[in-house]
Amino acid sequence: MQLTSIIRRAAQVNPREMATIYKDRQQSWAEFVERTAKLAGALQNLGMKSGDRVAMLALNSDRYLEYVFGVLWGGGVIVPMNLRWSPAENAYSIDDSGTEIMLVDENFKDMVPAIQEKSTSLKTLIFSGEGETPAGMLSYTDIVTAAEPVEDAERGGEDLAGIYYTGGTTGFPKGVMLSHRSLYISNLSNCREFCMPDGARYLHAAPMFHLADGAASLAATFAGGTHIMISSFTPLATLEAMQEHKPTHVLLVPTMIQMLVQSPDFNKYDTSSLATIMYGASAISEAVLVEAMTKLPTTKFVQAYGQTELSPVATILAPEYHTTEGPYAGKLRSAGKAVGTCELKVVDEDGNEVPTGSVGHVAVKGPITMLGYWNKPEQTADALRDGWVYTGDGGYLDEDGFLFIADRLKDMIVSGGENVYSAEVEQAVTQHSAVAECATIGIPHEKWGESVHSIVILKPGETATEEEIIKHCHDLIAGYKCPRSVEFRSEPMPLSAAGKVLKKDLRAPYWEGKERNVN
């Protein structure tokens, strides 16, 4: 189970078909494999050895896909960097993973000095963007052109393929270790689950660093399809790409779907090529989904539920259940059924399965599960028990085997498809000199699903404004993690018998009248 084998197959069965389309650059699958082998050679020339980690901080492009397969071809491990993280967060992930080589494009070159200042392991920078190569960096084009193609290192199976950093319950990012095996099996399954036939044309509108896009990307590669890239999502750029390049598949998070179908430009463009929209990463409102299905009547919708620790898909709500009438109605609010590559159960605190219809902890087992968290054995042991990944989500199974997510058991907020751990926010807020105590929760938001809301108790005699607290956080953590709203209180936080803040009590007034406690 070698991930590199899927591009060799694509070149064999579709040698002249386009592998990638980005702006004015196109290359066939045969050309892509040749270029991948040369990039692998270039990285090895720079010191990359088997198992070494290589990071990339860049917007979507054809070079991002070359990075993924070039690193793997050369025997390395990919570390995709979150585009919205602060220099401190990126530097932490680089140092935690021991990454020495990083590719960066023109959109993030100005962040590099701040990352270098905070990082002790980063040694080599490769400029993969457009325009002149900044001082202190190597030119991607130059090193690939000069390199000789090398033989595939043929790592596979349980070998580590990627470290994907997510937010952490302790306030620090944690690296999810995914093997060739887990990604291979998951995405072989996703070809079927995403209704992706051979020759599919996949539009990268979601960010390529995110494993949600990675799942669809690998599935499209399994299909020997064409990868169409736009730098980043905007409704207009997505519509223009749909009209010009005729993609058959796209993955969007719910906020993107809403922005797309409600765009004033929507009816100006031809979207008829679009056979399937895959969506996930956060819950979608039924109203938005119905509007999208109405405006795209010939497009199938597929919902994927999972998490990075599951490579990342655990359940699928298939197209036939995206309906409000007929024998398949009534499942729109569900996350669908377990995919064929995993088992799923809902358990109580002791790990015993609960009755059908009862809410418990959602756990998943199968060849798609992670190897663990990089350098975090205690957190690995807590999340991975007897082969089961405990997702941190509360849910129930109905009599037909459909999973419904009811609540979030772990202290996490999902805003615009991005995971925000409240501990990260609280750590930033409490570094403000006026703050004595902080509790952060997710509250409903019409556009982003959930909004980050911090409840703050100030030190005696100290003052601070909402704007000051938010600005202070922007200096420490990524913008999407910062509070959107701050509430000041003088009374103590509600505490459990063990002295822990009762987040459920703080959340309750905001979620009153909601059918579920996630949005």
Wavefront OBJ file of the C-alpha trace (Angstrom):
o trace
v 0.000 0.000 0.000
v 2.229 2.750 -1.345
v 0.641 6.116 -2.021
v 3.132 6.723 -4.833
v 1.784 3.668 -6.666
v -1.421 5.539 -7.485
v 0.348 8.158 -9.597
v 2.308 5.464 -11.423
v -1.010 3.792 -12.252
v -2.528 7.111 -13.353
v 0.400 7.662 -15.728
v 0.019 4.154 -17.072
v -3.722 4.257 -17.756
v -3.982 7.983 -18.629
v -0.487 8.995 -19.835
v -1.701 11.865 -22.025
v -4.596 13.044 -19.856
v -4.057 16.218 -17.875
v -2.954 15.571 -14.300
v -2.965 19.210 -13.169
v -4.346 22.512 -14.404
v -3.301 25.675 -12.609
v -3.537 29.104 -14.226
v -1.634 28.782 -17.522
v 0.255 25.612 -16.496
v -0.872 22.117 -17.480
v 0.881 18.772 -17.338
v -0.031 15.215 -18.260
v 0.168 12.322 -15.807
v 3.344 11.088 -17.487
v 4.895 14.545 -17.047
v 3.659 14.737 -13.452
v 5.348 11.473 -12.468
v 8.605 12.569 -14.101
v 8.473 15.888 -12.267
v 7.647 14.149 -8.983
v 10.728 11.920 -9.338
v 12.887 14.988 -10.032
v 11.537 16.857 -6.994
v 12.285 13.775 -4.891
v 15.836 13.848 -6.223
v 16.166 17.553 -5.453
v 14.989 17.027 -1.870
v 17.400 14.149 -1.394
v 20.191 16.388 -2.714
v 19.235 18.840 0.049
v 19.635 16.146 2.687
v 16.171 14.575 2.964
v 16.518 10.989 4.158
v 13.956 8.242 4.648
v 11.393 9.334 7.233
v 12.513 12.993 7.297
v 9.739 15.557 7.559
v 9.221 18.271 4.924
v 6.717 21.106 5.418
v 4.843 23.318 2.976
v 3.234 26.691 3.665
v 1.415 27.777 0.530
v -1.913 28.354 -1.155
v -3.298 25.857 -3.644
v -1.320 25.186 -6.797
v -0.038 22.368 -8.978
v 3.186 22.527 -6.982
v 1.316 21.573 -3.820
v 0.359 18.235 -5.377
v 3.946 17.828 -6.612
v 5.135 18.457 -3.048
v 2.887 15.750 -1.617
v 4.007 13.052 -4.026
v 7.587 14.300 -4.415
v 8.247 14.048 -0.683
v 6.631 10.600 -0.501
v 8.495 9.414 -3.634
v 11.781 10.441 -2.042
v 10.972 8.589 1.187
v 10.000 11.614 3.273
v 6.984 12.568 5.378
v 4.736 15.509 4.525
v 3.852 18.171 7.113
v 1.218 20.485 5.562
v 1.163 23.828 7.385
v -2.066 25.562 8.366
v -2.406 28.747 6.299
v -4.195 30.616 9.059
v -1.792 29.941 11.882
v 0.457 32.542 13.461
v 4.254 32.350 13.083
v 4.456 31.018 16.651
v 2.042 28.168 15.905
v 3.826 27.275 12.686
v 7.228 27.381 14.374
v 5.962 25.105 17.142
v 4.758 22.520 14.608
v 8.025 22.717 12.649
v 10.137 22.209 15.756
v 7.840 19.599 17.284
v 8.076 17.491 14.121
v 11.798 18.140 13.650
v 11.226 19.575 10.182
v 14.342 20.983 8.511
v 13.051 21.726 4.992
v 10.034 23.880 4.158
v 8.512 25.016 0.873
v 6.832 28.426 0.905
v 5.072 30.509 -1.745
v 4.816 34.235 -2.360
v 1.781 34.584 -0.090
v 3.734 33.580 3.028
v 7.306 34.662 2.292
v 6.904 37.679 4.584
v 6.015 35.370 7.492
v 9.234 33.395 7.115
v 11.529 35.693 9.178
v 9.146 35.486 12.150
v 9.015 31.685 11.854
v 12.815 31.465 11.561
v 13.208 33.651 14.642
v 11.109 31.231 16.701
v 12.235 27.940 15.135
v 15.365 26.002 16.050
v 15.058 23.135 13.546
v 14.254 24.846 10.219
v 17.350 24.947 8.000
v 16.372 25.014 4.315
v 13.700 27.134 2.589
v 12.479 26.504 -0.944
v 10.497 29.232 -2.709
v 7.688 27.501 -4.607
v 5.795 30.644 -5.562
v 5.667 33.049 -8.464
v 8.116 35.867 -9.067
v 11.653 36.459 -7.859
v 13.097 34.078 -5.285
v 13.675 35.904 -1.982
v 17.148 36.085 -0.495
v 18.001 33.082 1.643
v 15.685 30.734 -0.249
v 16.234 28.235 -3.036
v 14.244 28.415 -6.260
v 11.806 25.505 -6.643
v 12.065 25.704 -10.434
v 15.859 25.732 -10.362
v 16.331 22.783 -8.029
v 13.753 20.624 -9.853
v 15.200 21.473 -13.273
v 18.735 20.652 -12.141
v 17.873 17.388 -10.385
v 17.945 13.913 -11.860
v 14.848 11.768 -11.322
v 15.324 9.138 -8.619
v 13.759 5.743 -8.060
v 10.706 5.578 -5.827
v 11.769 4.906 -2.224
v 8.715 2.608 -2.050
v 7.770 3.339 1.527
v 4.316 2.014 2.289
v 2.161 0.043 4.685
v 2.675 1.204 8.274
v 5.410 3.665 7.262
v 4.595 7.220 8.286
v 3.302 9.271 5.341
v 2.147 12.522 6.897
v 1.915 14.500 10.125
v -1.178 16.688 10.139
v -1.252 19.236 12.938
v -4.533 20.005 14.631
v -5.486 22.141 17.601
v -4.677 20.751 21.017
v -6.651 20.364 24.225
v -3.579 21.533 26.146
v -3.177 24.720 24.151
v -0.511 23.340 21.803
v -1.039 21.782 18.341
v -0.731 18.014 18.145
v 0.529 16.117 15.122
v -1.706 13.322 13.858
v 0.477 10.564 12.379
v -1.075 8.907 9.328
v 0.488 5.933 7.564
v 0.541 5.035 3.895
v -1.853 2.230 4.802
v -4.481 4.418 6.460
v -4.500 7.042 3.695
v -4.423 4.431 0.930
v -7.342 2.403 2.261
v -9.407 5.436 3.226
v -9.114 7.066 -0.146
v -9.554 3.912 -2.160
v -12.898 3.706 -0.373
v -13.556 7.406 -0.986
v -13.484 6.871 -4.751
v -16.703 4.950 -4.400
v -18.186 6.997 -1.572
v -17.570 10.274 -3.430
v -19.116 8.864 -6.642
v -15.799 9.526 -8.385
v -15.412 7.526 -11.618
v -12.230 7.108 -13.653
v -11.322 10.367 -15.344
v -13.105 12.605 -12.818
v -12.170 16.281 -12.860
v -11.650 17.545 -9.316
v -11.598 21.246 -8.414
v -9.377 22.181 -5.457
v -11.369 25.057 -3.977
v -10.853 24.094 -0.327
v -7.298 24.588 1.006
v -4.937 21.782 0.018
v -3.174 21.721 3.405
v -6.424 20.472 4.953
v -7.026 16.728 4.953
v -10.646 17.248 3.865
v -9.322 18.391 0.498
v -6.607 15.767 0.781
v -9.229 13.022 0.924
v -10.909 14.158 -2.284
v -7.521 14.831 -3.868
v -6.232 11.303 -3.289
v -9.555 9.840 -4.429
v -9.301 11.821 -7.677
v -5.740 10.539 -8.101
v -6.920 6.957 -7.587
v -9.386 7.666 -10.404
v -6.585 8.905 -12.666
v -8.512 12.154 -12.891
v -7.570 15.773 -13.480
v -6.711 18.185 -10.645
v -7.891 21.745 -11.256
v -6.534 24.284 -8.765
v -7.584 27.765 -7.758
v -5.327 29.543 -5.272
v -8.060 29.894 -2.670
v -11.820 29.852 -2.423
v -13.942 32.799 -3.410
v -17.398 32.349 -4.935
v -16.343 34.168 -8.104
v -13.066 32.250 -8.592
v -14.904 28.964 -8.035
v -17.653 29.832 -10.512
v -15.116 30.975 -13.115
v -13.188 27.711 -12.749
v -16.399 25.707 -13.087
v -17.289 27.439 -16.319
v -13.802 27.325 -17.833
v -12.527 23.903 -16.774
v -15.750 21.884 -16.325
v -14.960 20.063 -13.075
v -17.163 17.128 -12.176
v -16.349 17.147 -8.457
v -15.596 19.715 -5.764
v -15.265 19.581 -1.987
v -16.609 22.527 -0.016
v -17.185 23.207 3.662
v -20.731 24.361 4.515
v -19.830 28.061 4.691
v -18.392 27.815 1.168
v -21.582 26.186 -0.123
v -23.626 28.975 1.413
v -21.394 31.694 -0.042
v -21.417 30.015 -3.461
v -25.166 29.517 -3.918
v -25.996 32.915 -2.405
v -23.453 34.749 -4.555
v -24.958 37.438 -6.816
v -22.826 35.942 -9.615
v -24.182 32.412 -9.250
v -26.636 32.491 -12.159
v -24.109 34.138 -14.496
v -21.948 31.016 -14.789
v -22.387 27.530 -16.197
v -22.173 24.961 -13.379
v -23.763 22.116 -15.331
v -20.578 19.982 -15.395
v -20.693 19.570 -11.630
v -21.767 16.001 -10.909
v -20.985 15.849 -7.186
v -20.373 18.205 -4.289
v -18.690 16.630 -1.280
v -19.051 18.557 1.941
v -18.041 18.189 5.568
v -15.698 19.566 8.276
v -18.650 21.114 10.123
v -22.401 20.723 10.370
v -24.570 22.267 7.656
v -27.934 23.877 8.207
v -30.823 22.141 6.500
v -31.973 25.448 4.980
v -28.623 26.016 3.232
v -28.506 22.424 2.019
v -32.031 22.587 0.590
v -31.209 25.889 -1.138
v -28.075 24.371 -2.682
v -29.930 21.274 -3.865
v -32.615 23.483 -5.392
v -30.128 25.689 -7.247
v -28.016 22.718 -8.403
v -30.754 20.206 -9.288
v -28.526 17.892 -11.366
v -25.680 17.791 -8.827
v -25.367 15.004 -6.265
v -24.491 15.888 -2.677
v -22.327 13.690 -0.450
v -21.673 14.472 3.211
v -18.531 13.101 4.857
v -18.075 12.943 8.624
v -14.809 12.133 10.312
v -11.642 13.699 11.634
v -7.951 13.844 10.822
v -7.343 10.891 13.151
v -9.476 8.768 10.767
v -7.671 9.637 7.519
v -10.268 11.391 7.619
v -13.653 9.853 6.607
v -15.716 7.609 8.928
v -19.284 7.989 7.658
v -20.974 9.044 4.444
v -24.459 10.388 3.815
v -25.007 9.177 0.256
v -26.746 11.240 -2.459
v -30.046 9.345 -2.296
v -30.590 10.492 1.289
v -30.278 14.152 0.307
v -34.017 14.515 -0.082
v -36.910 15.889 1.922
v -39.573 13.508 0.624
v -40.013 9.874 -0.357
v -38.723 6.675 1.293
v -35.205 8.096 1.835
v -36.353 11.271 3.600
v -35.594 12.013 7.218
v -31.833 11.477 7.149
v -30.639 14.957 6.111
v -29.619 15.866 9.657
v -27.603 12.674 10.035
v -23.927 12.110 9.268
v -24.770 8.976 7.298
v -23.560 5.396 7.699
v -20.117 3.983 8.455
v -17.938 3.572 5.368
v -16.873 0.081 4.348
v -13.384 0.504 5.797
v -14.300 1.017 9.453
v -16.484 -0.094 12.331
v -18.407 2.431 14.397
v -19.977 2.203 17.816
v -21.540 4.532 20.388
v -20.444 3.829 23.955
v -20.897 4.982 27.543
v -18.142 6.144 29.896
v -17.087 2.552 30.529
v -16.793 1.699 26.827
v -20.029 -0.308 26.701
v -22.269 0.139 23.681
v -25.438 2.109 24.420
v -28.901 1.184 23.089
v -30.077 2.406 19.690
v -31.198 6.014 19.941
v -29.179 6.732 23.087
v -26.465 9.395 23.031
v -22.930 8.286 23.834
v -19.310 8.700 22.735
v -18.695 7.941 19.034
v -15.763 5.555 18.540
v -14.275 4.254 15.270
v -11.985 1.316 14.493
v -10.383 0.037 11.302
v -7.357 0.307 8.993
v -8.085 4.033 8.527
v -7.131 4.993 12.084
v -4.064 7.050 12.961
v -0.787 5.700 14.279
v -1.066 8.174 17.150
v -0.027 11.722 18.013
v 3.592 12.651 17.315
v 5.586 12.772 20.566
v 2.404 12.712 22.685
v 1.973 9.240 24.187
v -0.498 10.322 26.887
v -2.853 12.011 24.426
v -2.479 9.023 22.096
v -3.472 6.624 24.877
v -6.505 8.754 25.705
v -7.765 8.946 22.104
v -6.733 5.488 20.848
v -8.039 2.686 23.065
v -7.801 -0.968 22.055
v -7.660 0.105 18.414
v -10.692 2.385 18.697
v -10.360 6.127 18.094
v -12.595 7.995 20.523
v -13.701 10.969 18.458
v -14.803 13.314 21.228
v -18.223 13.627 19.580
v -21.464 12.662 21.254
v -24.009 11.011 18.995
v -26.485 8.199 18.522
v -27.314 5.545 15.945
v -30.872 5.188 14.697
v -32.548 1.910 13.856
v -31.203 2.086 10.277
v -27.576 2.525 11.335
v -27.370 6.267 10.581
v -25.196 8.331 12.891
v -26.585 11.565 14.318
v -24.146 13.946 16.021
v -25.785 15.477 19.079
v -23.003 17.218 20.979
v -19.277 17.724 21.194
v -17.756 15.984 24.185
v -14.255 17.351 23.788
v -13.728 21.033 24.365
v -13.716 22.083 20.731
v -15.449 24.651 18.544
v -15.871 24.272 14.787
v -15.965 27.660 13.068
v -16.079 27.822 9.278
v -14.830 24.235 9.063
v -11.770 24.900 11.252
v -11.296 23.221 14.634
v -10.661 25.576 17.551
v -9.775 24.118 20.939
v -10.927 26.390 23.728
v -7.712 25.735 25.684
v -5.705 27.467 22.950
v -7.939 30.528 23.115
v -8.011 30.605 26.906
v -4.231 30.386 27.060
v -3.997 33.449 24.799
v -6.685 35.458 26.611
v -5.225 34.840 30.067
v -1.852 36.210 28.966
v -3.515 39.635 29.007
v -2.357 41.398 32.164
v -5.899 42.369 33.216
v -7.440 38.910 32.916
v -7.865 36.693 35.969
v -9.895 33.893 34.426
v -11.315 32.913 31.045
v -13.653 30.255 29.695
v -14.219 29.933 25.941
v -17.216 28.275 24.302
v -18.774 27.950 20.877
v -22.048 29.754 20.271
v -24.319 29.487 17.205
v -23.438 31.626 14.197
v -25.519 31.815 11.037
v -22.583 31.997 8.611
v -19.692 30.210 10.356
v -21.733 27.552 12.130
v -20.156 28.364 15.462
v -18.471 31.485 16.769
v -15.697 31.682 19.364
v -17.026 33.395 22.501
v -14.863 34.104 25.561
v -16.235 34.731 29.029
v -13.742 36.766 31.061
v -13.310 37.665 34.709
v -10.918 40.567 35.236
v -8.468 40.986 38.087
v -9.633 43.304 40.898
v -9.150 46.932 39.930
v -8.233 46.097 36.299
v -10.102 47.148 33.175
v -10.140 45.924 29.585
v -12.416 46.191 26.580
v -13.653 43.549 24.177
v -11.554 45.105 21.413
v -8.397 45.017 23.559
v -8.829 41.337 24.391
v -9.432 40.376 20.756
v -6.470 42.419 19.490
v -4.243 40.889 22.167
v -5.184 37.391 20.979
v -4.412 38.213 17.331
v -0.763 38.675 18.339
v -0.605 35.125 19.732
v -2.868 32.795 17.768
v -4.442 32.488 14.329
v -7.226 34.923 13.548
v -9.923 32.264 13.216
v -9.160 31.093 16.763
v -9.516 34.539 18.308
v -12.730 35.404 20.134
v -15.405 36.970 17.952
v -17.098 38.211 21.108
v -16.076 38.740 24.737
v -18.396 38.752 27.724
v -17.177 40.216 31.034
v -18.490 38.732 34.266
v -17.903 39.469 37.926
v -19.491 36.338 39.396
v -17.474 33.101 39.603
v -17.621 30.513 36.826
v -19.882 27.496 37.473
v -17.707 24.631 38.718
v -18.058 20.866 38.977
v -17.385 18.978 42.192
v -13.861 18.424 40.886
v -13.393 22.178 40.441
v -13.628 22.192 36.618
v -15.526 24.914 34.777
v -18.886 23.596 33.599
v -18.779 24.595 29.934
v -22.186 22.997 29.321
v -23.769 25.414 31.790
v -22.068 28.354 30.080
v -23.213 27.129 26.651
v -26.797 26.352 27.622
v -28.380 29.831 27.240
v -26.943 30.252 23.740
v -28.118 26.854 22.505
v -31.588 26.960 24.030
v -34.193 25.765 21.530
v -31.631 24.049 19.306
v -32.173 20.390 18.416
v -28.477 19.636 18.875
v -25.583 21.331 20.620
v -23.389 21.684 17.540
v -24.105 23.961 14.616
l 1 2 3 4 5 6 7 8 9 10 11 12 13 14 15 16 17 18 19 20 21 22 23 24 25 26 27 28 29 30 31 32 33 34 35 36 37 38 39 40 41 42 43 44 45 46 47 48 49 50 51 52 53 54 55 56 57 58 59 60 61 62 63 64 65 66 67 68 69 70 71 72 73 74 75 76 77 78 79 80 81 82 83 84 85 86 87 88 89 90 91 92 93 94 95 96 97 98 99 100 101 102 103 104 105 106 107 108 109 110 111 112 113 114 115 116 117 118 119 120 121 122 123 124 125 126 127 128 129 130 131 132 133 134 135 136 137 138 139 140 141 142 143 144 145 146 147 148 149 150 151 152 153 154 155 156 157 158 159 160 161 162 163 164 165 166 167 168 169 170 171 172 173 174 175 176 177 178 179 180 181 182 183 184 185 186 187 188 189 190 191 192 193 194 195 196 197 198 199 200 201 202 203 204 205 206 207 208 209 210 211 212 213 214 215 216 217 218 219 220 221 222 223 224 225 226 227 228 229 230 231 232 233 234 235 236 237 238 239 240 241 242 243 244 245 246 247 248 249 250 251 252 253 254 255 256 257 258 259 260 261 262 263 264 265 266 267 268 269 270 271 272 273 274 275 276 277 278 279 280 281 282 283 284 285 286 287 288 289 290 291 292 293 294 295 296 297 298 299 300 301 302 303 304 305 306 307 308 309 310 311 312 313 314 315 316 317 318 319 320 321 322 323 324 325 326 327 328 329 330 331 332 333 334 335 336 337 338 339 340 341 342 343 344 345 346 347 348 349 350 351 352 353 354 355 356 357 358 359 360 361 362 363 364 365 366 367 368 369 370 371 372 373 374 375 376 377 378 379 380 381 382 383 384 385 386 387 388 389 390 391 392 393 394 395 396 397 398 399 400 401 402 403 404 405 406 407 408 409 410 411 412 413 414 415 416 417 418 419 420 421 422 423 424 425 426 427 428 429 430 431 432 433 434 435 436 437 438 439 440 441 442 443 444 445 446 447 448 449 450 451 452 453 454 455 456 457 458 459 460 461 462 463 464 465 466 467 468 469 470 471 472 473 474 475 476 477 478 479 480 481 482 483 484 485 486 487 488 489 490 491 492 493 494 495 496 497 498 499 500 501 502 503 504 505 506 507 508 509 510 511 512 513 514 515 516 517 518 519
